[in-house]
């Protein structure tokens, strides 16, 4: 009787190691998904930052049609589920002869959606800049675009490092939707491995979670470091 618990515990240990082996044997596949998720995130984040900044400039523009167009884009996209944006890009664009790889379509969908979020973050930073800064720039003869580019935006970005970091973190997590459209990123890889290894579902999913944590926590660290450096830099 005394030996039975030890045998049971040894059996549990062997069972646990078999799950870990299932993950270790597929590290190359997880690496593939990790790299694909990282590529998706980087391409979409850079594109959304550039386009979102331009859209924020439209929203604070003195030209009414530009403001209306920027507002219409933000309100439409921000209130549309990201999955619908994916469906639109993947299934509607090819109907008008716009055909790319699923990876490119995923980057486009993520960019379209997160551009609206970046725009609102940047616009809040612009609104947080002292109005006297813009007035002084105009008094010096700078145009609206020059004032925005040289005076307002540099200060605005200092104020929105954390909000932009939050958008970036959401973008990383939202790459998981691309799995439903044929892109083998982390979620797609995890689904594939759980189908192939039904007895190791928990271990495979935990490995996928760890990979996402590496990406999001690395971004959080970079955002915190950037914010600390900016606060130490004289304005």
HELIX and SHEET records of a PDB file:
HELIX    1   1 UNK A    2  UNK A   24  1                                  23    
HELIX    2   2 UNK A   27  UNK A   59  1                                  33    
HELIX    3   3 UNK A   64  UNK A   78  1                                  15    
HELIX    4   4 UNK A   82  UNK A   87  1                                   6    
HELIX    5   5 UNK A   88  UNK A   92  3                                   5    
HELIX    6   6 UNK A   93  UNK A   96  5                                   4    
HELIX    7   7 UNK A  102  UNK A  127  1                                  26    
HELIX    8   8 UNK A  131  UNK A  139  1                                   9    
HELIX    9   9 UNK A  144  UNK A  147  1                                   4    
HELIX   10  10 UNK A  148  UNK A  152  3                                   5    
HELIX   11  11 UNK A  153  UNK A  159  1                                   7    
HELIX   12  12 UNK A  161  UNK A  174  1                                  14    
HELIX   13  13 UNK A  175  UNK A  181  5                                   7    
HELIX   14  14 UNK A  186  UNK A  196  1                                  11    
HELIX   15  15 UNK A  198  UNK A  200  5                                   3    
HELIX   16  16 UNK A  201  UNK A  232  1                                  32    
END                                                                             
